Amino acid sequence: MSEETDLVPETEQASETETHSDADKQSFVAEINQEFDPDAAAEEAQKAAEAKAQAEDDELTEESAEFAAMIAVGGLEKGIQTLLDKRLEIGQENAEALTKYAAPLILKYGNEVPPWLAKVMKFKDEAMLSLTLMTVGLSVARQYRSNKIADRIALQAQQEAQVEVVPA
């Protein structure tokens, strides 16, 4: 024996032979013969990435729900100011209370419409007409009130002007 084989123990000198069944061989050959479609693989990877991204987008955190609630409260305040009076405010304390109780509902329902609201949404057109009628009515009432005040001021100014002109 050569020096190299003398240094290696006898157990390592013996080579092990793997044995495979005919089914294993046929399966292996079928895998090799199967064509690889890079477009299909890329499409499958893209679908998996989109599904993962969608799952992450759908998952709301407490912080994002609280932020969404704060935005909703701000929108509510702007709506009140637009519809009623620019001087009206919800106030910090009330805004915090609304946010505190709205955030868990936003977490609970996420991007879905709550079932009770879905039932109400059947009447969306009617609700929008009612809201529009109220908005127009408030606008006309404000104009009427402003015109009456302007008329009263004009009448007072006219009466004062007549009093000054009359000689004593």
Sequence and secondary structure as in RCSB ss.txt:
>XXXX:A:sequence
MSEETDLVPETEQASETETHSDADKQSFVAEINQEFDPDAAAEEAQKAAEAKAQAEDDELTEESAEFAAMIAVGG
LEKGIQTLLDKRLEIGQENAEALTKYAAPLILKYGNEVPPWLAKVMKFKDEAMLSLTLMTVGLSVARQYRSNKIA
DRIALQAQQEAQVEVVPA
>XXXX:A:secstr
  HHHHHS HHHHS       HHHHHHHHHHHHS   HHHHHHHHHHHHHHHHHHHHH   HHHHHHHHHHHHHH
HHHHHHHHT TT    HHHHHHHHHHHHHHHHHHTTS  HHHHHHGGGHHHHHHHHHHHHHHHHHHHHHHHHHHH
HHHHHHHHHHHHHHHS  
